[in-house]
Amino acid sequence: MNHQKHRSIILKHLLIREKKQIGLKFYPDKMVQTVIKGLPKVKWSNEFGMAYIENSPKNLDLIFNDFRGIAWINGNYFFNEKSNAKNNQSSSLNDYRERKLSTDYRSCPESFLQKLEVKHYAFNTCKTYIHLFEIFINHHKGIDLVKIDENMIRKYLQNLVHQVKSISYINQMINSIKFYYEVVLEMPNRFYSIERPIKKETLPKVISLEEVQSIINNTNNIKHKCIVSLLYSAGLRRSELLSLKLTDIDSKRMVINIRDSKGGKDRITILSASVLNDLRTYYKEWKPKTFLFEGAIGKPYTGSSISKIIDRSRKFSKILKKVTPHMLRHSFATHLLENGTDIRYIQVLLGHSSTRTTEIYAQVATNQLKMIKSPIELLNLT
């Protein structure tokens, strides 16, 4: 049986005592450790938590040759800049390692953090898993984690139901528990009989074209106008808009490049000509450096700031219902569908893996409903 797909080594640039080194980050594995020990003058860095050897073309070739057929070499961090977000993820996970915790608090095992890094989980997912798993293990203080059985987990989940926790919260809790036992400890299907709560099928909330226009018209300045317009015109998630860089706007092809989005996927979506004109005006006035929308000292805008922009414009538009950034994405998809756009194109623009996810918008599209007359029209009520 080939175990190569289960093993990976992440290459990183390190500077140790003013000398360039190749960092080798890996999840503990006897075969990998044996090969690493055979590398020339290999050393271990406690500061970075990884092995390293001198950075040279010869050593780089040696790494790829020695691990061929044994482990997959992930050079994303090493060979290009696309991995900056994931490097930030690693740094952010180190914040969890360096937290100052009370002596009686049970923190997430190091193996849990390492596996999240190796698997390249999105940082928001990492935060959720760590937070929930720590709640779980602190509920079971004094019990060895490998001795927690299905009945104990089932009872714990029942308590969450009694606390009226949401279905989403309970499902994420199950995901974090299964991640530890099935992925970190490699115990496949150990808790396969744990029942998940049935998720309620809720329809996406959308607003009308007129309401979208009113919100955009009531923004405070050109920057806020571009933020709201982009969310709607391109069907962006809030996190995707926050991550946009100047170089992601391709005015030659009239597309927006969305990189490393939900599920680690890249995609392109449409760039509106009118929005591009506004973006050019915005750029001349605000002069962002790296990210398309920047807050203080060149950092990306915050999610809460975007929500406040929309809420303020909504109030000035005298729209009573709450409008969220994601409702603009829902409205983008629904309005495209109502306008006759093929659902397969909408699927690609939204970044859905399957049209089954996109088909839910057909349930809120009203263009066909308007053609149906209510039977009350057949009555003579005058």
C-alpha positions as CSV (number, residue, x, y, z in Angstrom):
1,M,0.0,0.0,0.0
2,N,1.4,3.4,-1.0
3,H,1.3,5.9,1.9
4,Q,2.9,8.7,0.0
5,K,-0.4,10.6,-0.2
6,H,-0.6,10.6,3.6
7,R,2.8,12.2,4.0
8,S,3.8,15.7,3.1
9,I,6.8,18.0,3.8
10,I,6.5,21.8,3.6
11,L,9.6,23.6,2.4
12,K,10.2,27.1,4.0
13,H,12.8,29.8,3.7
14,L,14.6,30.3,7.1
15,L,17.3,32.7,8.0
16,I,19.3,31.3,10.9
17,R,22.4,33.1,12.2
18,E,22.3,35.2,9.0
19,K,22.5,32.2,6.8
20,K,19.8,31.0,4.4
21,Q,18.4,27.6,5.3
22,I,15.7,25.3,3.8
23,G,13.1,24.6,6.5
24,L,11.4,21.2,6.5
25,K,8.1,21.2,8.3
26,F,6.4,17.8,8.6
27,Y,4.0,15.8,10.7
28,P,5.8,13.2,12.8
29,D,6.3,10.0,10.8
30,K,9.0,7.3,11.3
31,M,9.8,7.0,7.6
32,V,10.0,10.8,7.0
33,Q,12.2,11.2,10.2
34,T,14.5,8.5,9.0
35,V,15.0,10.1,5.6
36,I,15.5,13.6,7.2
37,K,18.2,12.3,9.5
38,G,20.1,11.1,6.4
39,L,20.2,14.6,4.9
40,P,23.7,16.3,5.1
41,K,24.3,18.4,8.3
42,V,20.6,18.5,9.1
43,K,19.7,20.4,12.3
44,W,16.6,21.1,14.3
45,S,15.3,24.6,15.2
46,N,13.3,24.9,18.4
47,E,12.4,28.5,17.4
48,F,10.7,27.5,14.2
49,G,9.7,24.0,15.2
50,M,11.2,22.3,12.1
51,A,14.4,20.6,10.7
52,Y,16.6,22.6,8.4
53,I,19.6,22.2,6.1
54,E,21.7,24.8,4.2
55,N,19.9,26.4,1.3
56,S,21.7,25.3,-1.9
57,P,20.6,24.0,-5.3
58,K,22.3,20.7,-4.5
59,N,20.5,20.2,-1.2
60,L,17.2,21.2,-2.8
61,D,17.6,18.5,-5.5
62,L,18.6,16.1,-2.7
63,I,15.4,16.7,-0.9
64,F,13.2,16.0,-3.9
65,N,15.3,12.9,-4.8
66,D,15.4,11.4,-1.3
67,F,11.6,11.8,-0.7
68,R,10.5,10.6,-4.2
69,G,7.9,7.9,-3.6
70,I,7.9,8.5,0.2
71,A,6.3,11.9,0.7
72,W,4.9,14.8,-1.3
73,I,7.1,17.9,-1.3
74,N,5.0,21.1,-0.9
75,G,7.0,23.9,-2.3
76,N,4.3,26.5,-2.5
77,Y,5.8,28.6,0.3
78,F,9.3,28.2,-1.2
79,F,9.0,28.9,-4.9
80,N,6.4,31.7,-5.3
81,E,4.5,34.4,-3.5
82,K,1.1,32.7,-3.7
83,S,1.6,31.1,-0.3
84,N,1.8,34.3,1.6
85,A,-1.7,33.8,3.0
86,K,-0.8,30.3,4.2
87,N,2.5,31.6,5.7
88,N,0.3,34.1,7.6
89,Q,-1.9,31.1,8.7
90,S,1.2,29.4,10.1
91,S,2.2,32.5,12.0
92,S,-1.3,32.9,13.3
93,L,-1.4,29.3,14.5
94,N,1.8,30.0,16.3
95,D,-0.2,32.6,18.3
96,Y,-2.2,29.7,19.6
97,R,0.9,27.9,20.6
98,E,2.2,31.0,22.5
99,R,-0.9,31.9,24.4
100,K,-0.7,32.4,28.1
101,L,-3.3,30.1,29.6
102,S,-4.3,29.3,33.1
103,T,-2.7,26.1,34.5
104,D,-6.1,24.3,34.6
105,Y,-7.0,25.0,31.0
106,R,-6.6,22.1,28.6
107,S,-5.2,23.5,25.3
108,C,-5.4,21.9,21.8
109,P,-2.7,19.2,21.3
110,E,0.2,20.3,19.2
111,S,-0.5,17.4,16.8
112,F,-3.9,19.0,16.1
113,L,-2.3,22.3,15.1
114,Q,0.4,20.5,13.0
115,K,-2.2,18.6,11.1
116,L,-4.2,21.8,10.4
117,E,-1.1,23.3,8.9
118,V,-0.1,20.2,6.9
119,K,-3.7,19.9,5.5
120,H,-3.7,23.7,4.6
121,Y,-7.0,24.4,6.2
122,A,-8.2,27.9,5.9
123,F,-7.4,30.0,8.9
124,N,-11.0,30.7,9.8
125,T,-11.6,26.9,9.8
126,C,-8.6,26.4,12.0
127,K,-9.9,29.0,14.5
128,T,-13.3,27.3,14.6
129,Y,-11.9,23.8,15.0
130,I,-9.4,24.9,17.8
131,H,-12.0,26.9,19.7
132,L,-14.6,24.1,19.6
133,F,-12.2,21.3,20.3
134,E,-10.9,23.1,23.3
135,I,-14.4,23.5,24.6
136,F,-14.9,19.8,24.2
137,I,-11.7,18.7,25.9
138,N,-12.1,21.1,28.8
139,H,-15.5,19.6,29.3
140,H,-13.8,16.2,29.7
141,K,-10.9,17.3,31.9
142,G,-9.0,14.4,33.6
143,I,-10.0,11.9,30.9
144,D,-7.4,10.7,28.5
145,L,-8.5,11.8,25.0
146,V,-8.1,8.3,23.5
147,K,-10.4,6.9,26.2
148,I,-13.4,9.1,25.2
149,D,-15.9,6.8,23.6
150,E,-19.0,7.3,21.4
151,N,-21.4,7.2,24.3
152,M,-19.6,10.1,26.0
153,I,-19.6,12.1,22.8
154,R,-23.3,11.4,22.2
155,K,-24.1,12.5,25.7
156,Y,-22.1,15.7,25.2
157,L,-23.9,16.5,22.0
158,Q,-27.2,15.9,23.7
159,N,-26.2,18.6,26.2
160,L,-25.6,21.0,23.4
161,V,-29.1,20.3,22.1
162,H,-30.5,21.0,25.5
163,Q,-28.5,24.3,25.6
164,V,-30.3,25.2,22.3
165,K,-27.1,25.4,20.4
166,S,-27.6,25.9,16.6
167,I,-27.4,23.1,14.2
168,S,-24.4,24.7,12.6
169,Y,-22.6,24.9,15.9
170,I,-23.3,21.2,16.7
171,N,-22.2,20.1,13.2
172,Q,-18.9,22.2,13.5
173,M,-18.3,20.6,17.0
174,I,-18.7,17.2,15.4
175,N,-16.3,18.2,12.7
176,S,-13.7,19.3,15.1
177,I,-14.0,16.1,17.2
178,K,-13.8,13.8,14.1
179,F,-10.9,15.8,12.8
180,Y,-8.8,14.9,15.9
181,Y,-9.7,11.2,16.1
182,E,-10.0,10.4,12.4
183,V,-7.4,12.7,10.8
184,V,-4.9,13.5,13.6
185,L,-4.9,10.1,15.3
186,E,-5.7,8.3,12.0
187,M,-8.6,6.3,13.4
188,P,-10.9,6.3,10.4
189,N,-14.6,6.1,11.2
190,R,-14.1,5.7,14.9
191,F,-17.2,7.8,15.5
192,Y,-19.1,6.9,12.3
193,S,-22.4,6.2,14.2
194,I,-22.5,9.7,15.8
195,E,-25.7,11.2,14.4
196,R,-25.7,14.7,13.0
197,P,-28.6,17.0,13.5
198,I,-30.8,17.4,10.4
199,K,-30.0,20.8,8.8
200,K,-33.0,23.0,8.1
201,E,-33.4,23.8,4.5
202,T,-33.6,27.6,4.5
203,L,-34.0,29.7,1.4
204,P,-31.4,32.4,0.6
205,K,-32.4,35.9,1.6
206,V,-32.3,38.3,-1.3
207,I,-33.2,42.0,-2.0
208,S,-34.6,43.5,-5.2
209,L,-32.7,45.3,-7.9
210,E,-34.3,48.6,-6.7
211,E,-33.1,48.0,-3.2
212,V,-29.6,47.2,-4.4
213,Q,-29.5,50.4,-6.4
214,S,-30.8,52.4,-3.4
215,I,-28.1,51.0,-1.1
216,I,-25.3,51.8,-3.6
217,N,-26.7,55.3,-4.2
218,N,-26.7,55.9,-0.4
219,T,-23.1,55.0,0.3
220,N,-20.9,57.6,2.0
221,N,-18.1,58.0,-0.5
222,I,-16.5,56.4,-3.6
223,K,-14.6,53.8,-1.5
224,H,-17.8,52.6,0.1
225,K,-19.6,52.6,-3.2
226,C,-16.9,50.4,-4.7
227,I,-17.1,48.0,-1.8
228,V,-20.9,47.5,-2.0
229,S,-20.9,47.5,-5.8
230,L,-18.2,44.8,-6.0
231,L,-19.9,42.5,-3.5
232,Y,-23.1,42.6,-5.6
233,S,-21.7,42.9,-9.2
234,A,-19.3,40.0,-8.8
235,G,-21.1,37.8,-6.3
236,L,-18.2,38.0,-3.8
237,R,-18.1,36.6,-0.3
238,R,-17.1,39.2,2.3
239,S,-13.8,37.4,3.0
240,E,-13.0,37.3,-0.8
241,L,-13.5,41.1,-1.1
242,L,-11.2,41.6,1.9
243,S,-8.5,39.5,0.4
244,L,-8.5,41.2,-3.0
245,K,-5.2,42.7,-4.1
246,L,-4.8,45.4,-6.8
247,T,-3.3,42.8,-9.1
248,D,-6.5,40.7,-8.9
249,I,-8.4,43.2,-11.0
250,D,-7.8,42.3,-14.6
251,S,-9.2,45.2,-16.7
252,K,-7.8,43.7,-20.0
253,R,-10.0,40.5,-19.7
254,M,-12.6,42.3,-17.5
255,V,-12.5,39.6,-14.8
256,I,-11.6,39.5,-11.1
257,N,-9.3,36.8,-9.9
258,I,-10.4,35.2,-6.6
259,R,-7.5,33.4,-5.0
260,D,-7.5,30.7,-2.3
261,S,-11.2,31.1,-1.5
262,K,-13.5,28.7,0.4
263,G,-12.2,25.2,0.1
264,G,-8.8,26.5,-1.2
265,K,-10.1,27.1,-4.7
266,D,-9.2,29.8,-7.2
267,R,-11.8,31.1,-9.7
268,I,-12.6,34.1,-11.8
269,T,-15.7,36.2,-11.8
270,I,-17.0,39.1,-13.9
271,L,-15.8,42.7,-13.7
272,S,-18.5,45.2,-14.4
273,A,-17.4,48.1,-16.7
274,S,-19.3,50.7,-14.6
275,V,-17.7,49.3,-11.4
276,L,-14.2,49.4,-13.1
277,N,-14.8,53.2,-13.8
278,D,-15.6,53.7,-10.1
279,L,-12.6,51.7,-9.1
280,R,-10.3,53.9,-11.2
281,T,-11.7,57.0,-9.6
282,Y,-11.4,55.4,-6.1
283,Y,-7.7,54.4,-6.8
284,K,-6.7,58.0,-7.8
285,E,-8.3,59.3,-4.7
286,W,-7.4,56.7,-2.0
287,K,-4.2,55.2,-3.6
288,P,-4.2,51.8,-1.9
289,K,-0.8,50.1,-1.9
290,T,-1.4,46.3,-1.9
291,F,-4.9,45.3,-1.0
292,L,-7.7,46.8,-3.0
293,F,-9.4,48.0,0.1
294,E,-7.1,48.9,3.0
295,G,-7.6,50.0,6.5
296,A,-5.0,51.5,8.8
297,I,-1.3,51.2,7.8
298,G,-2.0,49.2,4.7
299,K,-3.8,46.3,6.3
300,P,-6.9,44.8,4.7
301,Y,-10.3,46.2,5.6
302,T,-12.2,44.5,8.4
303,G,-15.3,42.5,8.0
304,S,-17.2,44.5,10.6
305,S,-16.4,47.7,8.7
306,I,-18.0,46.3,5.5
307,S,-21.1,45.3,7.5
308,K,-21.4,48.8,9.0
309,I,-21.1,50.4,5.5
310,I,-24.0,48.3,4.2
311,D,-26.1,48.8,7.3
312,R,-25.7,52.6,7.2
313,S,-26.6,52.7,3.5
314,R,-29.6,50.4,4.2
315,K,-30.9,52.8,6.9
316,F,-30.5,55.9,4.6
317,S,-32.4,53.9,1.9
318,K,-35.2,53.4,4.4
319,I,-35.0,49.6,3.9
320,L,-36.5,48.1,7.1
321,K,-35.1,44.5,6.8
322,K,-31.5,43.8,7.8
323,V,-29.1,43.5,4.8
324,T,-25.9,41.6,5.1
325,P,-22.9,41.3,2.7
326,H,-23.8,37.7,1.9
327,M,-27.4,38.9,0.9
328,L,-25.7,40.9,-1.9
329,R,-24.1,37.7,-3.1
330,H,-27.4,35.8,-2.9
331,S,-29.1,38.7,-4.8
332,F,-26.4,38.6,-7.5
333,A,-27.1,34.9,-8.2
334,T,-30.9,35.3,-8.1
335,H,-31.0,38.3,-10.4
336,L,-28.7,36.5,-12.9
337,L,-31.1,33.5,-12.9
338,E,-34.1,35.8,-13.3
339,N,-32.4,37.4,-16.2
340,G,-32.0,34.1,-18.0
341,T,-28.3,33.3,-17.2
342,D,-27.6,29.5,-17.4
343,I,-27.3,28.0,-13.9
344,R,-24.0,26.4,-14.9
345,Y,-22.4,29.8,-15.5
346,I,-23.8,31.1,-12.2
347,Q,-22.2,28.0,-10.5
348,V,-18.8,28.9,-11.9
349,L,-19.1,32.6,-10.9
350,L,-20.1,31.7,-7.3
351,G,-17.4,29.0,-7.0
352,H,-19.8,26.2,-6.2
353,S,-18.6,22.6,-6.6
354,S,-22.0,21.4,-7.8
355,T,-25.0,22.9,-9.5
356,R,-27.0,21.4,-6.6
357,T,-25.8,24.2,-4.4
358,T,-26.7,26.8,-7.0
359,E,-30.1,25.4,-7.7
360,I,-31.5,26.7,-4.5
361,Y,-31.7,30.2,-6.1
362,A,-34.3,28.9,-8.5
363,Q,-36.6,28.7,-5.4
364,V,-36.4,32.4,-4.8
365,A,-36.3,33.6,-8.4
366,T,-39.6,35.4,-9.2
367,N,-39.5,35.9,-13.0
368,Q,-41.5,32.7,-13.6
369,L,-43.8,33.3,-10.6
370,K,-44.9,36.6,-12.1
371,M,-46.4,34.8,-15.1
372,I,-48.6,32.7,-12.8
373,K,-52.0,34.3,-12.0
374,S,-53.6,33.5,-8.7
375,P,-57.0,31.8,-9.0
376,I,-58.5,34.7,-7.1
377,E,-58.2,36.7,-10.3
378,L,-60.9,34.4,-11.7
379,L,-63.4,35.6,-9.1
380,N,-65.6,38.6,-9.5
381,L,-65.0,40.5,-6.3
382,T,-66.2,43.9,-7.3
